[in-house]
Amino acid sequence: MPWTEVAVERTISSRSPDKNAAGRVLSYRDALREALGQALKRDPGVFIMGEGVDDPAGVFGSTAGLREEFPSRVLDTPIAENGLTGFAVGAALAGMRPVLVHMRMDFLPLSFDQILNHAAKLCYMSGGRSHVPLVIRAVIGRGWGSAAQHSQSLQAMFMQMPGIKVVAPSSAYDAKGLLLSSIADGNPVIFIEHRWLYDVKGGVPKKEYLVPIGKGVVRRTGKDVTVVAVSLMVNEAVEAAKELKDGGIDIEIIDPRSLVPFDEKIVVDSVKKTGRLVIADMGWRSGGAAEIILGRIHDRIRRYLKADVQIVALPDTPTPASHRLEKAFYKNSGDIAKAARKAYGLRKK
Amino acid sequence: MARQGRGRDLIQIYETMLRIRLFEERVIRSYPGQEMKTPVHLCVGQEAVAAGVCRNLTDKDYVFTNHRCHGHCLAKGMSMSSILAELYGKRTGCCKGKSGSMHLSDPDRGILATSAIVGGNIPVAVGAALSLKFRKSRNIAVVFFGDGAVDEGAFYESLNFSALKKLPVLFVCENNFYATNSPQKARQPVDNIFKRGGIFGIKGFRCDGNDAVEVFDLSKGLIEKIRKGSGPYLMECRTYRWKGHVGPDCDFEKGCRPKYELDGWVRKCPVKRLEDKLSRKGLLTGSGAEKMRVKIEREISKAENFAKRSRFPNTGELYEDVYWKG
């Protein structure tokens, strides 16, 4: 397969990936678009399908213009989420590398049968003789009254399905490198993109490169509290770090980049140093990604903990529409800072 | 015996049907021994559909099937040993003991997936057909499903998309009139499965699913057209399962179905029907049929011995193949 020709970039900086950028700055959306263009060019087995992937808006710009360049391999589709996922699974089983795009992650529950019962299981059920190299791009977002069915971050549901990988890049550099890795991967990958990240800019090399799935990165070093932040929460944590620094708390920010597989070591190493942990996710609290992460690592970190672990996640209610209620619902840098202070043992300023 | 042409096809089909029948009968006999610990959904009575359709396919054509899959897998050329070992949960099974009876597969024979989710494999087959179209292949995908599967939305989503993209896929509904124990008339207002592709522009045909010749001829014509780029077709083959929904027993004694209904279908036994037809045409003699039976029984015994003697997977293999490492 053409993908075997790409050398995996294992030497990626564990501090700031942006240092690899070779001076070129791109937005998260353009990084995704560039990755898709390069994947389509590299491998005739790659194709993109989904509702509106060829329209002028191009899924928030991330697929814009690809149809003109690759007319037969950028397929607008009916709105048949479960069917589409099955079509992609079948094409993948038969040797293609489909990228299925959903403009809202909320539409994925319609395809749970194909994701959970088929994509996730076919490698195992076949004793490893078949596999499903499928990427499902799922856009999450928040705000502006998007309400209960256009806002959900459902990563935890997919983290509970063995056989699926779950990836959530927070930087433009990772968006490109992880998307190329996901397409090259032989497994089904749920690729989570936060709408608020599309305009975030960062260094992105022009060449193809792969960011390994399952390897976290330290976004900011600090000695007092470890903050594990998922997707957009990385940016919120960076804001929180500025606020906390004034108050004398130095947080270390870990961006796991992928939730399955999860880089336990990078978190454990950090907690060994700080003795305090905050986990910030965009999904719900109960049974959410943050609780799953905590469950995974708790045995390995509890002897280093100097304070209770704090979780920053959504309250267990559906998303409200009213701006006033949204403000109470969503979590931001202020909530992360508050949780870090609590973990550090200080009362609110 | 006929060495070429249609006669040869019919004899091959007969042999395939007999293999399926005798295989299933062996499963029925061995099952109470409790060594096969997997729910079996037997296709006794439905052999003509699998044998008739698959006779028109090559290893490079894809077949997708469902929980009642033994017949399709045998008709597509899977080895009995690999299937039986899988039913016995052994490491030598086609899926290393991970699939059991309901998820048999063999990519070398074009059986890419078997789904026990009713209707679940219909879109998957359409996706494989999409892949064939991308590759400009002359091969096709065939998906076998029951009348219960047409209750599912996935069926209609698949008809729509495959017609839209003119995909090389043959939808084969084995209408045995039951979904578990619910009769078709309790689930569907109109008995017209073969017409359900019509609203998408897909032509459908109904045939006697217990007449292997009819199944073979109809599918042969449709498959040839699909290979030439016609797009999808839908076949409804009316047939009947002799055994209960699951397990080696009949179920009429539990009140699941009326006995007279089963008796009527047993009189239309597809294996016997083809045998009679072939002997009337002088294509098969009584001793020829007997020789075939002996040969197949020997094959089954060999496969059963292989399955029983094979080793179980090591418990460490539990963790293998969750993710593709290639």
Interface residues (C-beta under 8 A of the other chain):
Chain A: P44 G45 F47 S72 R73 T77 P78 A80 N82 G83 L84 T85 G86 F87 A88 V89 G90 A91 A92 L93 A94 G95 M96 P98 D113 Q114 N117 H118 K121 L122 C123 Y124 M125 S126 G127 G128 R129 S130 H131 V132 P133 P162 G163 K165 D185 G186 N187
Chain B: Y62 F64 G93 C94 C95 K96 G97 K98 S99 H103 S105 D106 P107 L112 A113 S115 I117 G120 N121 I122 P123 V124 A125 V126 G127 A128 A129 L130 S131 L132 F134 R135 A141 G153 A154 E157 S158 N160 F161 L164 E320 D321 V322 Y323 W324 K325 G326
